[in-house]
């Protein structure tokens, strides 16, 4: 045993001396500088790069055997020596392990590359300076190894029994950088602090891999001269287990973990983005990239989103064709807070220049309210549950500037819409063609502030309900001035300002600050409503133009809908109205003050409810002539026709031809309404007219005697105080007609007979009317 032990020690000693002798021989008698010409020639032949080795090429034998080179540069064939090199590094080293040498194997202990610099440029025609290099490397890939072998192996390696073990203990790239300039797009990208490491690198099995770098993006090529910061600065790390199938040119990264933390210009807070996947495969022979069971987790940070980042998770699978610059995202599932769930698939194209996408998306029902609140965009709406139930499904297509939902089916708070919708991400385009079953637009308008009920009831067609804040802008003028608009909307039912519209059709268009209401049509309370108009946002202040038309609209349900109580409407009939209106500014009060135009309308089949003007006037006429009426009267005042025309000037509407015809009676008048202050003044008078359909027989003298009424006040005031008997006008008329025809006795008798009708008139016209009329009658006979 002792002899065997001594023999083994001697053998080991002899072997050690042989190894040391070999190292001494290599490092002493072989000059690494002799390899430089051969290395430069091989690199030129295989890649076309002009390699310049300015630093020394040296051997090392402690603590490991290896060779290193410093200060190397590689230029493209067309580059001059005055230009920065395409590729450069400060130091590269290859080291061998001692132990495998004792077994007759060459095992690479480590590969190290320090201070790598890579400069990539895409010219104005879109051609990259690296394309010729990559093409040549691909053509000469198989011959590169054999070309380098004679020079690298040395005279003692060829024909020897040494075997090369392709198992590199450590590969490291330290402090690398890359620069990419796109002259066509005028942008520049910088990759800095690149560090890459791999251990036990082996083409037969997976090995640990790790990389980290900092990525910056600049929007212009002169950012250095202008001292501008990057629009994007991101710290990126990548790790996993790499499998290299070099012969098949296929590279697999298992257990992928990609982490990014980015700073964006003009946005506070870092954006966190993490990508993980079961397996990422890059197959260069097939030019395909595949990701299985990918999971993208994002933490969006923005001041408008609150102090905490908003977490989003996207699960998907990726299959990309690198030769065609296309990709497929399958089994997409985007989830987030507040029940956000978006699923579907996308086909991507043009990834190298102008990316486009198409596919299918589905949004599960969720509430949009917390998302709008989080973004600070939640409007004040009358409906407490508005936007709380939103869902959609549609084919989708678009690019980085716009998106189109070509076959949209959307549910919005119980309403269903179908059609198509296209919009630009910057808000400059809106194109839609939608059909819906119903829409309660009042739920999405600002809530009405508590006001006096009479003011609401008598608001101008109820518009006051929709404008709680009179000083607020009516429309977003800045957005509309930049908007290109083309829209068609068809609705079975629409509710707006408490009014009901059916069979609604709407068409909009516009561009360059000119927006148009091409048409609006609707069945409206058993009649028809139509309108066209325009909005000119190129002028200051903005200009409005509207042409409304009503045709045989039933007044009774319309007036009842405009009121806020359950009291019956005072009028019935069918209203026909048409006009041309224009105004300017963007707030409700000034819009009313600047209103100009004209309107003309009439009421057919009309009646004033719960009062009979014919009965009152005929009873008064009979008593004045010493008789009584025995006719049965209707409870309403039916009139044959009511018509008027309006001319509106600077917010003041005037009419000189108000006319209401009742059988045997005419009611005519003039009036004025200030839309700004809502003050009005109406002077009207009823008189008997001779005809076959007279309400009652009267003395011809009474046909010339009007019953004057004056109505004035404010629309927001008490309607019970609006109208009163016009004593002065009535007294002047009667005095002119009867002063010389009756005596004091006749006057007293007439006053006695008028006692009861005057009490009835007081009930109709207001307190004090009978006293004024009695005084007027007394004055006729004095």
TAGI-V724930 format. One record per residue. N is the residue number from 1. PHI is phi as a letter, one per 40 degrees, with the letter a starting at -180 (NA if undefined). Layout:
# TAGI-V724930
{{N,PHI} {N,PHI}}
This chain:
# TAGI-V724930
{{1,NA} {2,c} {3,c} {4,c} {5,c} {6,c} {7,c} {8,c} {9,c} {10,c} {11,c} {12,c} {13,c} {14,c} {15,c} {16,c} {17,c} {18,c} {19,c} {20,c} {21,c} {22,c} {23,c} {24,c} {25,c} {26,c} {27,c} {28,b} {29,c} {30,b} {31,c} {32,d} {33,c} {34,c} {35,c} {36,d} {37,d} {38,c} {39,c} {40,c} {41,c} {42,c} {43,c} {44,c} {45,c} {46,c} {47,b} {48,g} {49,c} {50,c} {51,c} {52,b} {53,b} {54,c} {55,c} {56,c} {57,b} {58,b} {59,c} {60,b} {61,b} {62,a} {63,c} {64,a} {65,c} {66,a} {67,b} {68,b} {69,b} {70,b} {71,f} {72,b} {73,b} {74,b} {75,b} {76,c} {77,d} {78,c} {79,c} {80,c} {81,c} {82,c} {83,c} {84,c} {85,c} {86,c} {87,b} {88,a} {89,a} {90,c} {91,a} {92,b} {93,a} {94,b} {95,b} {96,b} {97,c} {98,c} {99,d} {100,c} {101,c} {102,c} {103,c} {104,g} {105,b} {106,b} {107,b} {108,c} {109,c} {110,a} {111,b} {112,b} {113,b} {114,b} {115,g} {116,c} {117,b} {118,b} {119,b} {120,b} {121,b} {122,b} {123,c} {124,c} {125,c} {126,g} {127,c} {128,c} {129,c} {130,c} {131,c} {132,c} {133,c} {134,c} {135,c} {136,c} {137,c} {138,c} {139,c} {140,b} {141,c} {142,c} {143,c} {144,c} {145,c} {146,c} {147,c} {148,c} {149,c} {150,c} {151,c} {152,c} {153,c} {154,g} {155,c} {156,c} {157,c} {158,c} {159,g} {160,c} {161,c} {162,c} {163,b} {164,c} {165,c} {166,c} {167,a} {168,c} {169,c} {170,a} {171,b} {172,b} {173,b} {174,b} {175,f} {176,c} {177,a} {178,a} {179,b} {180,b} {181,b} {182,b} {183,c} {184,c} {185,c} {186,g} {187,b} {188,a} {189,b} {190,b} {191,b} {192,b} {193,f} {194,c} {195,b} {196,b} {197,a} {198,a} {199,b} {200,f} {201,c} {202,a} {203,c} {204,c} {205,a} {206,c} {207,b} {208,c} {209,b} {210,a} {211,a} {212,a} {213,a} {214,b} {215,b} {216,b} {217,b} {218,b} {219,c} {220,a} {221,c} {222,b} {223,c} {224,c} {225,c} {226,c} {227,f} {228,c} {229,c} {230,c} {231,c} {232,a} {233,b} {234,b} {235,c} {236,b} {237,b} {238,b} {239,a} {240,i} {241,b} {242,c} {243,b} {244,b} {245,b} {246,c} {247,c} {248,c} {249,f} {250,b} {251,b} {252,b} {253,b} {254,c} {255,f} {256,c} {257,b} {258,b} {259,b} {260,b} {261,b} {262,b} {263,b} {264,b} {265,c} {266,g} {267,b} {268,c} {269,g} {270,c} {271,c} {272,c} {273,a} {274,b} {275,b} {276,b} {277,a} {278,c} {279,a} {280,b} {281,b} {282,b} {283,b} {284,c} {285,c} {286,b} {287,f} {288,b} {289,b} {290,b} {291,b} {292,b} {293,f} {294,c} {295,a} {296,b} {297,b} {298,b} {299,b} {300,c} {301,b} {302,a} {303,d} {304,c} {305,c} {306,h} {307,c} {308,c} {309,c} {310,c} {311,c} {312,b} {313,b} {314,b} {315,b} {316,a} {317,b} {318,b} {319,b} {320,b} {321,b} {322,c} {323,c} {324,c} {325,f} {326,b} {327,a} {328,b} {329,b} {330,b} {331,f} {332,c} {333,a} {334,c} {335,b} {336,a} {337,c} {338,f} {339,g} {340,c} {341,a} {342,b} {343,b} {344,i} {345,a} {346,b} {347,b} {348,b} {349,a} {350,g} {351,c} {352,c} {353,b} {354,b} {355,c} {356,b} {357,a} {358,a} {359,i} {360,b} {361,b} {362,b} {363,b} {364,c} {365,d} {366,a} {367,c} {368,c} {369,c} {370,c} {371,c} {372,c} {373,c} {374,c} {375,c} {376,g} {377,b} {378,c} {379,c} {380,c} {381,b} {382,c} {383,c} {384,c} {385,b} {386,c} {387,g} {388,c} {389,b} {390,b} {391,a} {392,a} {393,a} {394,a} {395,c} {396,b} {397,a} {398,i} {399,a} {400,c} {401,b} {402,a} {403,b} {404,b} {405,b} {406,c} {407,b} {408,c} {409,b} {410,b} {411,b} {412,b} {413,f} {414,g} {415,c} {416,b} {417,b} {418,b} {419,h} {420,b} {421,a} {422,b} {423,a} {424,c} {425,c} {426,c} {427,g} {428,c} {429,b} {430,a} {431,b} {432,a} {433,a} {434,b} {435,b} {436,b} {437,c} {438,a} {439,a} {440,c} {441,c} {442,c} {443,c} {444,b} {445,c} {446,d} {447,c} {448,c} {449,c} {450,c} {451,b} {452,d} {453,c} {454,c} {455,c} {456,c} {457,c} {458,b} {459,c} {460,c} {461,f} {462,g} {463,c} {464,d} {465,c} {466,c} {467,b} {468,c} {469,b} {470,c} {471,c} {472,c} {473,c} {474,c} {475,b} {476,c} {477,c} {478,c} {479,c} {480,c} {481,c} {482,b} {483,c} {484,c} {485,b} {486,a} {487,a} {488,b} {489,b} {490,b} {491,b} {492,c} {493,a} {494,b} {495,b} {496,a} {497,f} {498,g} {499,b} {500,b} {501,b} {502,b} {503,f} {504,c} {505,b} {506,b} {507,b} {508,b} {509,a} {510,i} {511,a} {512,f} {513,g} {514,b} {515,b} {516,b} {517,c} {518,c} {519,a} {520,b} {521,b} {522,a} {523,c} {524,b} {525,f} {526,g} {527,b} {528,b} {529,b} {530,a} {531,a} {532,a} {533,a} {534,a} {535,b} {536,b} {537,c} {538,c} {539,b} {540,b} {541,c} {542,c} {543,b} {544,b} {545,a} {546,a} {547,b} {548,c} {549,a} {550,b} {551,b} {552,f} {553,c} {554,c} {555,c} {556,d} {557,c} {558,c} {559,c} {560,c} {561,c} {562,c} {563,c} {564,b} {565,b} {566,c} {567,c} {568,c} {569,c} {570,c} {571,a} {572,b} {573,i} {574,b} {575,c} {576,b} {577,a} {578,a} {579,a} {580,b} {581,b} {582,a} {583,a} {584,a} {585,g} {586,b} {587,b} {588,c} {589,c} {590,c} {591,c} {592,c} {593,c} {594,c} {595,c} {596,b} {597,i} {598,a} {599,a} {600,a} {601,a} {602,a} {603,b} {604,b} {605,f} {606,c} {607,a} {608,c} {609,c} {610,g} {611,a} {612,b} {613,c} {614,c} {615,c} {616,c} {617,c} {618,c} {619,c} {620,c} {621,c} {622,c} {623,c} {624,c} {625,b} {626,g} {627,a} {628,b} {629,c} {630,b} {631,c} {632,c} {633,b} {634,c} {635,c} {636,b} {637,b} {638,c} {639,b} {640,c} {641,a} {642,b} {643,a} {644,a} {645,b} {646,b} {647,b} {648,b} {649,b} {650,f} {651,g} {652,b} {653,c} {654,b} {655,b} {656,b} {657,b} {658,c} {659,a} {660,b} {661,b} {662,b} {663,d} {664,g} {665,b} {666,b} {667,b} {668,b} {669,a} {670,b} {671,a} {672,a} {673,b} {674,c} {675,c} {676,c} {677,c} {678,g} {679,c} {680,b} {681,a} {682,b} {683,b} {684,b} {685,a} {686,b} {687,a} {688,c} {689,b} {690,c} {691,i} {692,c} {693,b} {694,c} {695,c} {696,a} {697,c} {698,b} {699,c} {700,d} {701,c} {702,c} {703,c} {704,c} {705,c} {706,c} {707,b} {708,c} {709,b} {710,b} {711,b} {712,a} {713,i} {714,b} {715,c} {716,c} {717,c} {718,c} {719,c} {720,c} {721,b} {722,c} {723,b} {724,a} {725,c} {726,c} {727,c} {728,c} {729,c} {730,c} {731,c} {732,c} {733,c} {734,c} {735,c} {736,c} {737,c} {738,b} {739,d} {740,c} {741,b} {742,b} {743,b} {744,c} {745,c} {746,d} {747,c} {748,c} {749,c} {750,c} {751,c} {752,c} {753,c} {754,c} {755,d} {756,c} {757,d} {758,c} {759,c} {760,c} {761,c} {762,c} {763,c} {764,c} {765,c} {766,h} {767,c} {768,g} {769,c} {770,c} {771,c} {772,c} {773,c} {774,c} {775,c} {776,c} {777,c} {778,d} {779,c} {780,c} {781,b} {782,b}}
